[in-house]
Every structure is written in structure tokens, then in C-alpha cells.
Amino acid sequence: MKTPIRMLLAGSMLAIPAQVFAAPVEVTLWHMEQPPHRVERIQMLIDEFNAANPDITVSQEPQNWGEIYAKAPAALAAGTGPDMLFAIPDFAPILKEMGALTSLADFVAELDAEHDFVDSTVEAYSYDDGVWAVPLYNMTLNLWYRKSVFEEAGIDVPASWDEWRAAAETLTADGRFGMGLPANKQLYTDQTVYSVMVNGGASELYNEDGTLRFDNPETVAAYDFYNSMMEFSPPDATSWTWGEAEACFASASCGMVMQFTVISTYENQAEGDAADLGVAAIPTKDGSDDNATIAYANAVMLLSQEEAEREASKAFIRFLLQPENYGRFLNMEPGLFMPVTADGAEADSFWNDPVVQEYREQIETVIANGQNGKLFGFTSGRVFPAIAAISAQNVLAETLQSVVVSDMAPAEAVTAGQARMEDLSR
């Protein structure tokens, strides 16, 4: 039985305080949502908030995932860091260890009382007697395809790894690649690799005692299968990030891709036929229906130690989570960012977006696929801080590159991957 968040969180509920500051307060937001349309939507909401709160000025400074693991700690150590940071669960232990985070248990409890968080989104940030960030948006990896392409090829949506590989082989024809998979040493590859691992029985990176269990037969089988699928992926996939995969699908050069969403590129750069866009759960090794995927909530971490900046930041977060604003925030990328609150999941501002209305069937499937979402290092009910270093160094992706680029046997690469994780955990 799941423990309600209100019981899990320590501290009393806080009443929403009136924001009165002696002088205008300036707060800076860092995030890694770099695409211009996302930056524009965030700016629109910032402008509305600033206009309604003349004693607070929020500004944004977009960052990128390739630099943030080193840049944010360095900036905070130098006293030049942001007041707010949108980031993912494995980032919190890095900032917590350097003393940059203060528990937000009371604030999260207040927000939960008003909006009702999805329990798992809070639990990923809840450990060591604190809650270290406020969940904002959920993400779930899925398998995307065109229904007409499958029909013309005479294939069904694959349920097992064997069916998936057969489908990719069949679709690899006439200048088209059957499957677009990344093999770059980057976060996207971590995500796709883990989504294969978790569907092959290799969801756990840690034993209960905190020792690593990456090196096991299930992990080796997942890497072996992933490597076999690279035969049907474009040759430049070893340098792919999310954008290249979306572009390959939008241009119909890839018959299938594993991606959080392709809706925006499909709508704006391809045929935009919602009836033809298919999305499915990632196949399991044996074809069982207990499909899983990587899924996690991006959250906002409060980094300023000054009370005025922290209260101003909280006021902005309250503003974002209000249902009339929250859907517009999520729909900076329709189909990618899913609600983490009960009232957000029902908000007109979310479902009335024209693109969301057009692709409602796909988005509902994405939400359903996320019900069995997992995140490596956060699956055992405990959080081991060393996962932050493992994730920051993209060890899952690095291990795959050893197989795909360096032709190392999967078993040898996985053994080396565990040794690398153990070194980073010391």
C-alpha cells in the first residue's frame, strides 16, 4: 500500500504567505529546456508573473545538459549560481552533498494539500529526512511509429524483443532505417539503454545493501539486444541526442524511434496526420504485458540561502502550479511534459491546447505507459547518493559505446561498466 505523501512528508502545512518585500527581489531560473519555443513559453509565464508581482522580478537563463553537472556546482561554490534550477532526481544528491539544498518538506506538503502530487514524483526527492525539490513535470519514454508504415509492411506493434528486432529488420528497406537508436555518450542514450534494461529484468543497479549489481546476466542480455538493434539504425547514431532521433522520425528516415515524444516535430515538420501517429509501450524481452520504461519527474530546486529570494521563488512555483497556468507551462512541449498533480491532470489549460486536443489519444497512451515508470538508482525505495556521479558520467551510455563503437563483448563491457561505477562511488 502506498504511503500518502502527507504522511511521508515531515513538517506542518504552511499557509500561503502574502509576498511583501522591502525592495524588489530579483531571482534567476536556470533550466535545460533550450529549444526556442520552450524558452518563449517559459518567458510568457515569467512575464505574466512579473506583471502580477511588481515586487519580484524573475529572469531565466537556459543551460544545456552537456555542461550543467559541472557548471551548476561551480557557480554555486563561487556564489554566482541561480536561485532556482529545474533538474532531474540524480542531480539533487550532487547539490545536497555540497550543502546547496535545504529541505522543502513543509513547502511540498503545502503544495500537495492544494494540488495533490503523484506520490512517486515526490518520493524520488525524499530521503535523508528531507524533501529536496518540488516536482514540476513528468517524462516517459515510449516507442513511436507510423500506423500506415506498419500496415504496408504487414507487421504488428511488437510485444517482445524478437518481434521488435524482426519489425526493425522488415522496415529497413528503400533507404529507410527500421529503428533509430542513439549510441552517444549522453543522457539520451542512458535513457534508451535503461528502458531496454528495465524490460529485460535489469531495473536494479543496486543491491539492498548499497552494493552495485549492474554486472548481471539480465543487464548483459539487454546490452546484447540493444547492440543487435544498432544494425537497423543510422550510422551517425553514435553521435545522436534527442533532436536527431526526432528529425529521423519526422523525415520518415526511421520507421521507429524510442523517444519521450515526437509530436511537435511530427506536427510541424512531417505530415502531421494525428490518426497515423502510433505510440506504444516499449517491448518486454519475453512479450509479457508488464512493460516498463524510464520515467521521472523534473523538479525545481531552491538554491538561494537568502529568505527574500527563497520566498520569491516559492511564489513563482505556486504560480506555475495553479491549474490555469500549469497546463500552459506543460504544453511548452505538448506530449513531452506530463502533469505531476491531480488538478493539473484535469486542467482545462492542459487539455484545451489545440495540439493536445489533436493528439489526445497519443498523450493518454503516454500517461498510461508512465504508470510503470522507473529511474535507475531510484527503484529500491532507497536513494544512494553515488548514483549522481554515475549518471553525470553517463556510465550506461559509456558502456554501450564500448560495445557499439569499440566492439567489446557485452559481458566484458558490463563488467567494465560496473568497475567504472564502483570507482565513481568511492
Order of alpha helices (4+ residues) and beta strands (2+ residues): alpha-beta-alpha-beta-alpha-beta-alpha-alpha-alpha-beta-beta-beta-beta-alpha-alpha-alpha-alpha-alpha-beta-alpha-beta-beta-alpha-alpha-alpha-alpha-alpha-alpha-beta-alpha-alpha-alpha
